[in-house]
Amino acid sequence: MRVLQEKIAEYRFNKVQIKKNKVVKSNVEEMFEQINQGQISSLPIIIKADVQGSAEAIENSVVKLSTNEVQVSVIHKGVGAITESDVALANSSKGFIVGFNVRALPHARDAAKRDGVDIKYYSIIYELIDDVKNLLSGLLSPDISENITGNVEIREVFSISKIGNIAGCMVKEGIISRNSKIRLLRDNVVIHTGNLASLKRFKEEVKEVKNGFECGVMLENYSDIKIGDVIETFEEVKTDRKL
């Protein structure tokens, strides 16, 4: 009897481990397989951009990429941050989301990760168009976008004459380093992309500051910062993508 109970316990444990280790296949991966197998003729895309003009320009550009075999279908376009509703729509349509100079809200990021919905961020329209073109042709170009390394919240702004504005910050996620490339977000919209002029801890210049610590930041050649703005740090990474 005891041996049987142990066998049952082992079986249940193994099922739980298999479930935990199961990788959710993303919508883009599924689309890639279906395109190669000739099973789909439509590529559903949701477009979110910083302004209406950008959203319309992107829609016009990607629709023109349609071929006799595969059609680009823009199922929704809008302005502002990517929301849970956008993720739900992408999931139900088996499509993916492109964000141009905008970012996903935290709950939307969680939902996308859970449901396997791909969100691709862009700041240059032709890179977005090239990615869609390569997907339509059954290829994904090397990923040269970014690896987001940190999320830093501006909590105070200090104006110092002859120097400029210095941001008193808290590193909310990841890490910020002196050589980080940065984007400044206001209400989840990108308003500046550039580099750091200074990174300090307790008035001392430092190489990096990790999650959970405060720091002082000065942006290079840019001073229009406000309390509540978010500094997103990233590094450019070129990797071959194989689905």
C-alpha positions in Angstrom: 0.0 0.0 0.0 2.8 2.4 0.9 4.6 1.7 -2.3 1.5 2.4 -4.3 1.0 5.8 -2.5 4.6 6.7 -3.2 4.1 5.9 -6.9 1.0 8.0 -7.0 2.8 10.9 -5.3 5.7 10.7 -7.7 3.3 10.7 -10.7 1.5 13.8 -9.5 4.8 15.5 -8.8 6.0 14.8 -12.3 2.8 16.2 -13.8 3.2 19.4 -11.8 6.8 19.8 -13.0 5.9 19.2 -16.6 3.1 21.8 -16.3 5.5 24.3 -14.7 8.2 23.7 -17.4 5.8 24.0 -20.3 6.8 26.8 -22.6 3.9 28.9 -24.0 4.4 29.2 -27.7 4.0 32.8 -28.8 1.5 34.0 -31.5 4.4 35.0 -33.8 5.9 31.5 -33.5 2.6 29.9 -34.4 2.1 32.3 -37.3 5.6 31.5 -38.6 4.8 27.8 -38.6 1.4 28.3 -40.2 2.8 30.5 -42.9 5.4 28.0 -43.8 2.8 25.2 -44.0 0.4 27.4 -46.0 -2.3 27.2 -43.4 -3.0 30.9 -43.0 -3.5 33.8 -45.5 -3.8 36.7 -43.1 -1.4 38.3 -40.7 -3.3 40.1 -37.9 -1.6 43.2 -36.4 -2.6 45.7 -33.7 -0.9 49.1 -34.0 -0.4 51.5 -31.1 1.5 54.7 -31.6 2.3 58.0 -30.0 0.2 60.1 -32.4 -2.6 59.4 -34.9 -0.5 60.3 -37.9 2.1 57.7 -37.0 -0.6 55.0 -36.6 -2.1 55.8 -40.0 1.3 55.9 -41.7 2.3 52.5 -40.3 -1.1 51.0 -41.3 -0.8 52.3 -44.8 2.8 50.9 -45.1 2.2 47.4 -43.7 -1.0 46.9 -45.7 1.0 47.6 -48.9 3.2 44.7 -48.0 0.3 42.2 -48.7 1.0 39.6 -51.3 -1.2 37.1 -53.2 -0.4 34.5 -50.6 -0.5 36.5 -47.3 -2.5 39.6 -46.5 -1.7 42.0 -43.7 -4.8 42.6 -41.6 -4.7 45.6 -39.2 -7.5 44.7 -36.8 -7.0 47.7 -34.6 -5.0 50.9 -34.5 -4.9 53.5 -31.8 -3.0 56.1 -29.9 -1.4 55.8 -26.4 -0.1 53.0 -24.2 -0.7 49.3 -25.0 -3.5 48.1 -22.7 -4.9 44.7 -21.5 -7.7 45.2 -24.1 -5.2 45.4 -26.9 -3.5 42.2 -25.6 -6.9 40.4 -25.3 -7.7 41.4 -28.9 -4.4 40.2 -30.1 -4.8 36.9 -28.3 -8.3 36.3 -29.6 -7.3 37.1 -33.2 -4.0 35.2 -32.9 -2.1 38.3 -33.9 0.6 40.5 -32.4 1.1 44.1 -31.3 3.5 46.7 -32.6 4.1 49.7 -30.4 5.6 52.8 -32.0 7.1 55.2 -29.4 4.7 53.8 -26.8 5.0 51.1 -24.1 2.7 48.5 -22.6 1.1 49.2 -19.2 2.3 46.8 -16.4 -0.9 44.7 -16.4 -0.8 44.4 -20.2 2.8 43.2 -20.1 1.8 40.5 -17.6 -1.1 39.4 -19.7 1.0 39.3 -22.9 3.6 37.2 -21.1 0.9 34.8 -19.8 -0.9 34.4 -23.1 2.1 34.3 -25.4 1.1 37.5 -27.2 4.1 39.2 -28.9 4.7 42.9 -28.4 7.3 44.5 -30.5 8.5 48.1 -29.8 9.8 50.4 -32.4 11.0 54.0 -32.7 11.8 53.9 -36.5 9.1 53.2 -38.9 11.3 51.5 -41.6 12.5 49.0 -39.0 8.9 48.1 -38.2 8.1 47.7 -41.9 11.2 45.5 -42.5 10.2 43.2 -39.6 6.7 42.7 -41.0 8.1 42.2 -44.5 10.5 39.5 -43.3 7.7 37.8 -41.4 5.6 37.8 -44.5 8.4 36.2 -46.5 8.8 33.5 -43.8 12.0 35.0 -42.3 12.7 37.0 -39.2 15.5 39.4 -39.5 18.2 39.5 -36.8 16.8 41.3 -33.8 18.7 44.5 -33.5 16.1 46.3 -31.4 16.8 46.5 -27.7 17.2 44.5 -24.6 15.5 46.6 -21.9 17.8 46.5 -18.9 16.1 48.9 -16.4 13.2 50.9 -15.3 13.9 54.1 -13.3 11.3 56.4 -11.8 12.0 60.1 -11.4 10.8 61.2 -8.0 12.5 64.6 -7.6 13.8 67.3 -10.0 16.6 69.6 -8.9 17.4 72.6 -10.9 21.1 73.8 -10.6 22.2 76.9 -12.2 24.9 76.6 -15.0 24.4 72.8 -14.8 20.8 72.0 -15.5 18.1 69.7 -14.2 19.1 66.6 -12.1 16.7 63.8 -11.5 16.4 62.2 -8.2 15.4 58.6 -9.1 14.6 55.2 -7.8 15.6 52.1 -9.8 12.3 50.1 -10.0 13.5 47.3 -12.1 16.8 46.0 -13.4 19.8 48.3 -13.5 21.0 51.7 -14.8 24.6 52.1 -15.8 26.7 55.1 -16.7 26.9 54.0 -20.3 23.3 53.0 -20.6 21.3 54.1 -23.6 18.0 55.6 -22.3 14.5 56.5 -23.3 12.5 59.1 -21.3 8.8 58.1 -21.0 6.0 60.4 -20.0 2.6 58.7 -19.6 4.1 55.6 -21.5 5.0 57.8 -24.5 8.6 58.2 -25.6 9.6 61.9 -25.5 13.4 61.6 -25.7 16.1 59.0 -26.6 19.7 59.6 -25.7 22.5 59.0 -23.2 23.4 59.8 -19.6 25.6 62.8 -18.7 25.9 61.7 -15.1 25.0 58.9 -12.7 25.6 59.5 -9.0 25.0 57.8 -5.6 25.4 60.1 -2.6 27.1 62.8 -4.7 29.7 60.3 -6.0 29.9 59.3 -9.6 29.2 55.6 -10.0 29.2 53.0 -12.9 25.9 51.5 -12.1 22.9 51.5 -9.7 20.8 48.4 -9.1 17.1 47.7 -8.5 15.8 49.1 -5.2 18.4 51.9 -4.8 18.2 55.6 -5.3 20.4 57.6 -7.6 20.9 61.0 -9.2 20.7 61.2 -13.0 21.5 63.9 -15.5 20.6 63.4 -19.2 23.0 64.4 -21.9 21.8 67.5 -23.8 18.3 67.3 -22.4 16.6 68.9 -19.4 12.9 68.7 -19.8 12.2 66.2 -17.1 9.3 66.0 -14.6 8.4 64.1 -11.5 6.7 60.8 -12.5 8.7 60.5 -15.8 10.3 57.1 -16.3 13.8 56.4 -17.6 13.9 53.2 -19.6 17.5 51.9 -20.0 18.4 49.5 -22.8 21.2 48.0 -24.8 21.3 47.2 -28.4 21.7 43.5 -29.1 22.0 41.7 -32.4 21.0 38.1 -32.3 19.8 35.7 -35.0 16.2 34.8 -34.4 15.0 31.3 -35.3 11.5 30.2 -34.7 
